[in-house]
Amino acid sequence: MTRGAAKALGDKVAGSVSKRTECVALGAEAGSKARKAAELCVETLSEQAWLDLVGGA
């Protein structure tokens, strides 16, 4: 999923993960954002779980 598609579904798309981040949807190549989310104990979701949550599936 692209950032534009996520925005179209009404979500806020951020360029980085911080302690204020509520949740991170992880795609196939999440890389550093996945690691940062884990370090900060930020909830992560698979792309499909996120789509189910926002009703975009």
mmCIF file of the N, C-alpha and C atoms, coordinates in Angstrom:
data_MODEL
# 
_entry.id   MODEL 
# 
loop_
_atom_site.group_PDB 
_atom_site.id 
_atom_site.type_symbol 
_atom_site.label_atom_id 
_atom_site.label_alt_id 
_atom_site.label_comp_id 
_atom_site.label_asym_id 
_atom_site.label_entity_id 
_atom_site.label_seq_id 
_atom_site.pdbx_PDB_ins_code 
_atom_site.Cartn_x 
_atom_site.Cartn_y 
_atom_site.Cartn_z 
_atom_site.occupancy 
_atom_site.B_iso_or_equiv 
_atom_site.pdbx_formal_charge 
_atom_site.auth_seq_id 
_atom_site.auth_comp_id 
_atom_site.auth_asym_id 
_atom_site.auth_atom_id 
_atom_site.pdbx_PDB_model_num 
ATOM 1   N N  . MET A 1 1  ? 0.837   -1.166 0.000  1.00 0.00 ? 1  MET A N  1 
ATOM 2   C CA . MET A 1 1  ? 0.000   0.000  0.000  1.00 0.00 ? 1  MET A CA 1 
ATOM 3   C C  . MET A 1 1  ? 0.887   1.235  0.000  1.00 0.00 ? 1  MET A C  1 
ATOM 4   N N  . THR A 1 2  ? 0.466   2.220  -0.713 1.00 0.00 ? 2  THR A N  1 
ATOM 5   C CA . THR A 1 2  ? 1.234   3.465  -0.774 1.00 0.00 ? 2  THR A CA 1 
ATOM 6   C C  . THR A 1 2  ? 0.798   4.414  0.344  1.00 0.00 ? 2  THR A C  1 
ATOM 7   N N  . ARG A 1 3  ? 1.614   5.403  0.602  1.00 0.00 ? 3  ARG A N  1 
ATOM 8   C CA . ARG A 1 3  ? 1.257   6.413  1.607  1.00 0.00 ? 3  ARG A CA 1 
ATOM 9   C C  . ARG A 1 3  ? 0.006   7.165  1.175  1.00 0.00 ? 3  ARG A C  1 
ATOM 10  N N  . GLY A 1 4  ? -0.089  7.441  -0.116 1.00 0.00 ? 4  GLY A N  1 
ATOM 11  C CA . GLY A 1 4  ? -1.267  8.144  -0.635 1.00 0.00 ? 4  GLY A CA 1 
ATOM 12  C C  . GLY A 1 4  ? -2.542  7.350  -0.404 1.00 0.00 ? 4  GLY A C  1 
ATOM 13  N N  . ALA A 1 5  ? -2.474  6.038  -0.586 1.00 0.00 ? 5  ALA A N  1 
ATOM 14  C CA . ALA A 1 5  ? -3.641  5.187  -0.352 1.00 0.00 ? 5  ALA A CA 1 
ATOM 15  C C  . ALA A 1 5  ? -4.017  5.184  1.125  1.00 0.00 ? 5  ALA A C  1 
ATOM 16  N N  . ALA A 1 6  ? -3.029  5.176  2.002  1.00 0.00 ? 6  ALA A N  1 
ATOM 17  C CA . ALA A 1 6  ? -3.303  5.219  3.441  1.00 0.00 ? 6  ALA A CA 1 
ATOM 18  C C  . ALA A 1 6  ? -3.971  6.541  3.812  1.00 0.00 ? 6  ALA A C  1 
ATOM 19  N N  . LYS A 1 7  ? -3.490  7.624  3.250  1.00 0.00 ? 7  LYS A N  1 
ATOM 20  C CA . LYS A 1 7  ? -4.091  8.932  3.517  1.00 0.00 ? 7  LYS A CA 1 
ATOM 21  C C  . LYS A 1 7  ? -5.527  8.975  3.006  1.00 0.00 ? 7  LYS A C  1 
ATOM 22  N N  . ALA A 1 8  ? -5.771  8.361  1.852  1.00 0.00 ? 8  ALA A N  1 
ATOM 23  C CA . ALA A 1 8  ? -7.113  8.334  1.275  1.00 0.00 ? 8  ALA A CA 1 
ATOM 24  C C  . ALA A 1 8  ? -8.095  7.595  2.179  1.00 0.00 ? 8  ALA A C  1 
ATOM 25  N N  . LEU A 1 9  ? -7.588  6.649  2.956  1.00 0.00 ? 9  LEU A N  1 
ATOM 26  C CA . LEU A 1 9  ? -8.437  5.919  3.900  1.00 0.00 ? 9  LEU A CA 1 
ATOM 27  C C  . LEU A 1 9  ? -8.595  6.672  5.219  1.00 0.00 ? 9  LEU A C  1 
ATOM 28  N N  . GLY A 1 10 ? -8.011  7.874  5.295  1.00 0.00 ? 10 GLY A N  1 
ATOM 29  C CA . GLY A 1 10 ? -8.208  8.726  6.457  1.00 0.00 ? 10 GLY A CA 1 
ATOM 30  C C  . GLY A 1 10 ? -7.150  8.634  7.526  1.00 0.00 ? 10 GLY A C  1 
ATOM 31  N N  . ASP A 1 11 ? -6.044  7.971  7.248  1.00 0.00 ? 11 ASP A N  1 
ATOM 32  C CA . ASP A 1 11 ? -5.004  7.826  8.261  1.00 0.00 ? 11 ASP A CA 1 
ATOM 33  C C  . ASP A 1 11 ? -3.961  8.919  8.129  1.00 0.00 ? 11 ASP A C  1 
ATOM 34  N N  . LYS A 1 12 ? -3.276  9.203  9.228  1.00 0.00 ? 12 LYS A N  1 
ATOM 35  C CA . LYS A 1 12 ? -2.157  10.143 9.215  1.00 0.00 ? 12 LYS A CA 1 
ATOM 36  C C  . LYS A 1 12 ? -0.893  9.345  8.914  1.00 0.00 ? 12 LYS A C  1 
ATOM 37  N N  . VAL A 1 13 ? -0.127  9.816  7.966  1.00 0.00 ? 13 VAL A N  1 
ATOM 38  C CA . VAL A 1 13 ? 1.102   9.136  7.578  1.00 0.00 ? 13 VAL A CA 1 
ATOM 39  C C  . VAL A 1 13 ? 2.279   9.976  8.040  1.00 0.00 ? 13 VAL A C  1 
ATOM 40  N N  . ALA A 1 14 ? 3.148   9.372  8.840  1.00 0.00 ? 14 ALA A N  1 
ATOM 41  C CA . ALA A 1 14 ? 4.310   10.084 9.371  1.00 0.00 ? 14 ALA A CA 1 
ATOM 42  C C  . ALA A 1 14 ? 5.586   9.554  8.722  1.00 0.00 ? 14 ALA A C  1 
ATOM 43  N N  . GLY A 1 15 ? 6.601   10.378 8.709  1.00 0.00 ? 15 GLY A N  1 
ATOM 44  C CA . GLY A 1 15 ? 7.865   9.988  8.123  1.00 0.00 ? 15 GLY A CA 1 
ATOM 45  C C  . GLY A 1 15 ? 8.799   9.267  9.073  1.00 0.00 ? 15 GLY A C  1 
ATOM 46  N N  . SER A 1 16 ? 8.460   9.301  10.371 1.00 0.00 ? 16 SER A N  1 
ATOM 47  C CA . SER A 1 16 ? 9.324   8.660  11.354 1.00 0.00 ? 16 SER A CA 1 
ATOM 48  C C  . SER A 1 16 ? 8.487   8.121  12.514 1.00 0.00 ? 16 SER A C  1 
ATOM 49  N N  . VAL A 1 17 ? 9.111   7.285  13.320 1.00 0.00 ? 17 VAL A N  1 
ATOM 50  C CA . VAL A 1 17 ? 8.462   6.692  14.488 1.00 0.00 ? 17 VAL A CA 1 
ATOM 51  C C  . VAL A 1 17 ? 9.018   7.367  15.741 1.00 0.00 ? 17 VAL A C  1 
ATOM 52  N N  . SER A 1 18 ? 8.124   7.775  16.644 1.00 0.00 ? 18 SER A N  1 
ATOM 53  C CA . SER A 1 18 ? 8.551   8.374  17.907 1.00 0.00 ? 18 SER A CA 1 
ATOM 54  C C  . SER A 1 18 ? 7.722   7.775  19.036 1.00 0.00 ? 18 SER A C  1 
ATOM 55  N N  . LYS A 1 19 ? 8.023   8.176  20.263 1.00 0.00 ? 19 LYS A N  1 
ATOM 56  C CA . LYS A 1 19 ? 7.272   7.650  21.399 1.00 0.00 ? 19 LYS A CA 1 
ATOM 57  C C  . LYS A 1 19 ? 5.818   8.108  21.361 1.00 0.00 ? 19 LYS A C  1 
ATOM 58  N N  . ARG A 1 20 ? 5.518   9.135  20.579 1.00 0.00 ? 20 ARG A N  1 
ATOM 59  C CA . ARG A 1 20 ? 4.144   9.614  20.429 1.00 0.00 ? 20 ARG A CA 1 
ATOM 60  C C  . ARG A 1 20 ? 3.377   8.863  19.354 1.00 0.00 ? 20 ARG A C  1 
ATOM 61  N N  . THR A 1 21 ? 4.053   8.010  18.599 1.00 0.00 ? 21 THR A N  1 
ATOM 62  C CA . THR A 1 21 ? 3.400   7.230  17.554 1.00 0.00 ? 21 THR A CA 1 
ATOM 63  C C  . THR A 1 21 ? 2.484   6.205  18.192 1.00 0.00 ? 21 THR A C  1 
ATOM 64  N N  . GLU A 1 22 ? 1.248   6.143  17.718 1.00 0.00 ? 22 GLU A N  1 
ATOM 65  C CA . GLU A 1 22 ? 0.272   5.218  18.295 1.00 0.00 ? 22 GLU A CA 1 
ATOM 66  C C  . GLU A 1 22 ? 0.441   3.809  17.742 1.00 0.00 ? 22 GLU A C  1 
ATOM 67  N N  . CYS A 1 23 ? 0.671   3.698  16.440 1.00 0.00 ? 23 CYS A N  1 
ATOM 68  C CA . CYS A 1 23 ? 0.721   2.387  15.802 1.00 0.00 ? 23 CYS A CA 1 
ATOM 69  C C  . CYS A 1 23 ? 1.489   2.511  14.485 1.00 0.00 ? 23 CYS A C  1 
ATOM 70  N N  . VAL A 1 24 ? 2.169   1.434  14.094 1.00 0.00 ? 24 VAL A N  1 
ATOM 71  C CA . VAL A 1 24 ? 2.894   1.410  12.830 1.00 0.00 ? 24 VAL A CA 1 
ATOM 72  C C  . VAL A 1 24 ? 2.413   0.213  12.021 1.00 0.00 ? 24 VAL A C  1 
ATOM 73  N N  . ALA A 1 25 ? 1.965   0.476  10.797 1.00 0.00 ? 25 ALA A N  1 
ATOM 74  C CA . ALA A 1 25 ? 1.587   -0.598 9.883  1.00 0.00 ? 25 ALA A CA 1 
ATOM 75  C C  . ALA A 1 25 ? 2.839   -0.981 9.103  1.00 0.00 ? 25 ALA A C  1 
ATOM 76  N N  . LEU A 1 26 ? 3.189   -2.259 9.149  1.00 0.00 ? 26 LEU A N  1 
ATOM 77  C CA . LEU A 1 26 ? 4.427   -2.724 8.537  1.00 0.00 ? 26 LEU A CA 1 
ATOM 78  C C  . LEU A 1 26 ? 4.165   -3.441 7.222  1.00 0.00 ? 26 LEU A C  1 
ATOM 79  N N  . GLY A 1 27 ? 4.828   -2.977 6.184  1.00 0.00 ? 27 GLY A N  1 
ATOM 80  C CA . GLY A 1 27 ? 4.773   -3.648 4.895  1.00 0.00 ? 27 GLY A CA 1 
ATOM 81  C C  . GLY A 1 27 ? 5.884   -4.678 4.796  1.00 0.00 ? 27 GLY A C  1 
ATOM 82  N N  . ALA A 1 28 ? 6.085   -5.175 3.608  1.00 0.00 ? 28 ALA A N  1 
ATOM 83  C CA . ALA A 1 28 ? 7.062   -6.242 3.383  1.00 0.00 ? 28 ALA A CA 1 
ATOM 84  C C  . ALA A 1 28 ? 8.496   -5.815 3.708  1.00 0.00 ? 28 ALA A C  1 
ATOM 85  N N  . GLU A 1 29 ? 8.832   -4.549 3.499  1.00 0.00 ? 29 GLU A N  1 
ATOM 86  C CA . GLU A 1 29 ? 10.194  -4.070 3.726  1.00 0.00 ? 29 GLU A CA 1 
ATOM 87  C C  . GLU A 1 29 ? 10.204  -2.926 4.735  1.00 0.00 ? 29 GLU A C  1 
ATOM 88  N N  . ALA A 1 30 ? 9.752   -3.192 5.952  1.00 0.00 ? 30 ALA A N  1 
ATOM 89  C CA . ALA A 1 30 ? 9.604   -2.135 6.964  1.00 0.00 ? 30 ALA A CA 1 
ATOM 90  C C  . ALA A 1 30 ? 10.946  -1.592 7.445  1.00 0.00 ? 30 ALA A C  1 
ATOM 91  N N  . GLY A 1 31 ? 11.942  -2.440 7.585  1.00 0.00 ? 31 GLY A N  1 
ATOM 92  C CA . GLY A 1 31 ? 13.296  -2.014 7.932  1.00 0.00 ? 31 GLY A CA 1 
ATOM 93  C C  . GLY A 1 31 ? 13.425  -1.219 9.209  1.00 0.00 ? 31 GLY A C  1 
ATOM 94  N N  . SER A 1 32 ? 13.983  -0.010 9.100  1.00 0.00 ? 32 SER A N  1 
ATOM 95  C CA . SER A 1 32 ? 14.327  0.792  10.274 1.00 0.00 ? 32 SER A CA 1 
ATOM 96  C C  . SER A 1 32 ? 13.103  1.236  11.065 1.00 0.00 ? 32 SER A C  1 
ATOM 97  N N  . LYS A 1 33 ? 11.981  1.460  10.405 1.00 0.00 ? 33 LYS A N  1 
ATOM 98  C CA . LYS A 1 33 ? 10.774  1.858  11.133 1.00 0.00 ? 33 LYS A CA 1 
ATOM 99  C C  . LYS A 1 33 ? 10.290  0.729  12.038 1.00 0.00 ? 33 LYS A C  1 
ATOM 100 N N  . ALA A 1 34 ? 10.390  -0.509 11.573 1.00 0.00 ? 34 ALA A N  1 
ATOM 101 C CA . ALA A 1 34 ? 10.006  -1.658 12.401 1.00 0.00 ? 34 ALA A CA 1 
ATOM 102 C C  . ALA A 1 34 ? 10.931  -1.771 13.607 1.00 0.00 ? 34 ALA A C  1 
ATOM 103 N N  . ARG A 1 35 ? 12.221  -1.581 13.393 1.00 0.00 ? 35 ARG A N  1 
ATOM 104 C CA . ARG A 1 35 ? 13.176  -1.648 14.498 1.00 0.00 ? 35 ARG A CA 1 
ATOM 105 C C  . ARG A 1 35 ? 12.919  -0.532 15.511 1.00 0.00 ? 35 ARG A C  1 
ATOM 106 N N  . LYS A 1 36 ? 12.672  0.681  15.028 1.00 0.00 ? 36 LYS A N  1 
ATOM 107 C CA . LYS A 1 36 ? 12.424  1.818  15.918 1.00 0.00 ? 36 LYS A CA 1 
ATOM 108 C C  . LYS A 1 36 ? 11.138  1.601  16.705 1.00 0.00 ? 36 LYS A C  1 
ATOM 109 N N  . ALA A 1 37 ? 10.093  1.094  16.064 1.00 0.00 ? 37 ALA A N  1 
ATOM 110 C CA . ALA A 1 37 ? 8.836   0.807  16.760 1.00 0.00 ? 37 ALA A CA 1 
ATOM 111 C C  . ALA A 1 37 ? 9.064   -0.211 17.876 1.00 0.00 ? 37 ALA A C  1 
ATOM 112 N N  . ALA A 1 38 ? 9.844   -1.240 17.602 1.00 0.00 ? 38 ALA A N  1 
ATOM 113 C CA . ALA A 1 38 ? 10.141  -2.259 18.618 1.00 0.00 ? 38 ALA A CA 1 
ATOM 114 C C  . ALA A 1 38 ? 10.918  -1.652 19.785 1.00 0.00 ? 38 ALA A C  1 
ATOM 115 N N  . GLU A 1 39 ? 11.900  -0.813 19.493 1.00 0.00 ? 39 GLU A N  1 
ATOM 116 C CA . GLU A 1 39 ? 12.689  -0.161 20.543 1.00 0.00 ? 39 GLU A CA 1 
ATOM 117 C C  . GLU A 1 39 ? 11.816  0.687  21.458 1.00 0.00 ? 39 GLU A C  1 
ATOM 118 N N  . LEU A 1 40 ? 10.809  1.351  20.869 1.00 0.00 ? 40 LEU A N  1 
ATOM 119 C CA . LEU A 1 40 ? 9.959   2.264  21.626 1.00 0.00 ? 40 LEU A CA 1 
ATOM 120 C C  . LEU A 1 40 ? 8.687   1.597  22.149 1.00 0.00 ? 40 LEU A C  1 
ATOM 121 N N  . CYS A 1 41 ? 8.559   0.297  21.920 1.00 0.00 ? 41 CYS A N  1 
ATOM 122 C CA . CYS A 1 41 ? 7.366   -0.469 22.341 1.00 0.00 ? 41 CYS A CA 1 
ATOM 123 C C  . CYS A 1 41 ? 6.087   0.099  21.729 1.00 0.00 ? 41 CYS A C  1 
ATOM 124 N N  . VAL A 1 42 ? 6.190   0.521  20.468 1.00 0.00 ? 42 VAL A N  1 
ATOM 125 C CA . VAL A 1 42 ? 5.035   1.017  19.728 1.00 0.00 ? 42 VAL A CA 1 
ATOM 126 C C  . VAL A 1 42 ? 4.350   -0.171 19.067 1.00 0.00 ? 42 VAL A C  1 
ATOM 127 N N  . GLU A 1 43 ? 3.019   -0.207 19.141 1.00 0.00 ? 43 GLU A N  1 
ATOM 128 C CA . GLU A 1 43 ? 2.257   -1.304 18.540 1.00 0.00 ? 43 GLU A CA 1 
ATOM 129 C C  . GLU A 1 43 ? 2.515   -1.357 17.035 1.00 0.00 ? 43 GLU A C  1 
ATOM 130 N N  . THR A 1 44 ? 2.671   -2.569 16.512 1.00 0.00 ? 44 THR A N  1 
ATOM 131 C CA . THR A 1 44 ? 2.827   -2.750 15.064 1.00 0.00 ? 44 THR A CA 1 
ATOM 132 C C  . THR A 1 44 ? 1.724   -3.663 14.551 1.00 0.00 ? 44 THR A C  1 
ATOM 133 N N  . LEU A 1 45 ? 1.318   -3.421 13.324 1.00 0.00 ? 45 LEU A N  1 
ATOM 134 C CA . LEU A 1 45 ? 0.302   -4.221 12.647 1.00 0.00 ? 45 LEU A CA 1 
ATOM 135 C C  . LEU A 1 45 ? 0.808   -4.599 11.268 1.00 0.00 ? 45 LEU A C  1 
ATOM 136 N N  . SER A 1 46 ? 0.389   -5.761 10.792 1.00 0.00 ? 46 SER A N  1 
ATOM 137 C CA . SER A 1 46 ? 0.675   -6.103 9.401  1.00 0.00 ? 46 SER A CA 1 
ATOM 138 C C  . SER A 1 46 ? -0.200  -5.203 8.533  1.00 0.00 ? 46 SER A C  1 
ATOM 139 N N  . GLU A 1 47 ? 0.134   -5.098 7.264  1.00 0.00 ? 47 GLU A N  1 
ATOM 140 C CA . GLU A 1 47 ? -0.671  -4.281 6.362  1.00 0.00 ? 47 GLU A CA 1 
ATOM 141 C C  . GLU A 1 47 ? -2.114  -4.777 6.334  1.00 0.00 ? 47 GLU A C  1 
ATOM 142 N N  . GLN A 1 48 ? -2.316  -6.088 6.308  1.00 0.00 ? 48 GLN A N  1 
ATOM 143 C CA . GLN A 1 48 ? -3.669  -6.637 6.268  1.00 0.00 ? 48 GLN A CA 1 
ATOM 144 C C  . GLN A 1 48 ? -4.428  -6.339 7.556  1.00 0.00 ? 48 GLN A C  1 
ATOM 145 N N  . ALA A 1 49 ? -3.775  -6.458 8.706  1.00 0.00 ? 49 ALA A N  1 
ATOM 146 C CA . ALA A 1 49 ? -4.422  -6.149 9.972  1.00 0.00 ? 49 ALA A CA 1 
ATOM 147 C C  . ALA A 1 49 ? -4.826  -4.679 10.026 1.00 0.00 ? 49 ALA A C  1 
ATOM 148 N N  . TRP A 1 50 ? -3.984  -3.805 9.483  1.00 0.00 ? 50 TRP A N  1 
ATOM 149 C CA . TRP A 1 50 ? -4.309  -2.380 9.447  1.00 0.00 ? 50 TRP A CA 1 
ATOM 150 C C  . TRP A 1 50 ? -5.520  -2.138 8.543  1.00 0.00 ? 50 TRP A C  1 
ATOM 151 N N  . LEU A 1 51 ? -5.528  -2.783 7.372  1.00 0.00 ? 51 LEU A N  1 
ATOM 152 C CA . LEU A 1 51 ? -6.660  -2.639 6.461  1.00 0.00 ? 51 LEU A CA 1 
ATOM 153 C C  . LEU A 1 51 ? -7.960  -3.114 7.115  1.00 0.00 ? 51 LEU A C  1 
ATOM 154 N N  . ASP A 1 52 ? -7.883  -4.218 7.846  1.00 0.00 ? 52 ASP A N  1 
ATOM 155 C CA . ASP A 1 52 ? -9.058  -4.717 8.566  1.00 0.00 ? 52 ASP A CA 1 
ATOM 156 C C  . ASP A 1 52 ? -9.523  -3.694 9.605  1.00 0.00 ? 52 ASP A C  1 
ATOM 157 N N  . LEU A 1 53 ? -8.583  -3.057 10.284 1.00 0.00 ? 53 LEU A N  1 
ATOM 158 C CA . LEU A 1 53 ? -8.884  -2.087 11.324 1.00 0.00 ? 53 LEU A CA 1 
ATOM 159 C C  . LEU A 1 53 ? -9.580  -0.855 10.763 1.00 0.00 ? 53 LEU A C  1 
ATOM 160 N N  . VAL A 1 54 ? -9.111  -0.353 9.634  1.00 0.00 ? 54 VAL A N  1 
ATOM 161 C CA . VAL A 1 54 ? -9.674  0.868  9.066  1.00 0.00 ? 54 VAL A CA 1 
ATOM 162 C C  . VAL A 1 54 ? -10.810 0.605  8.085  1.00 0.00 ? 54 VAL A C  1 
ATOM 163 N N  . GLY A 1 55 ? -11.082 -0.663 7.849  1.00 0.00 ? 55 GLY A N  1 
ATOM 164 C CA . GLY A 1 55 ? -12.185 -1.011 6.960  1.00 0.00 ? 55 GLY A CA 1 
ATOM 165 C C  . GLY A 1 55 ? -11.864 -0.839 5.494  1.00 0.00 ? 55 GLY A C  1 
ATOM 166 N N  . GLY A 1 56 ? -10.602 -0.954 5.147  1.00 0.00 ? 56 GLY A N  1 
ATOM 167 C CA . GLY A 1 56 ? -10.208 -0.776 3.752  1.00 0.00 ? 56 GLY A CA 1 
ATOM 168 C C  . GLY A 1 56 ? -9.997  -2.071 3.000  1.00 0.00 ? 56 GLY A C  1 
ATOM 169 N N  . ALA A 1 57 ? -10.284 -3.200 3.617  1.00 0.00 ? 57 ALA A N  1 
ATOM 170 C CA . ALA A 1 57 ? -10.046 -4.498 2.956  1.00 0.00 ? 57 ALA A CA 1 
ATOM 171 C C  . ALA A 1 57 ? -11.205 -4.896 2.091  1.00 0.00 ? 57 ALA A C  1 
# 
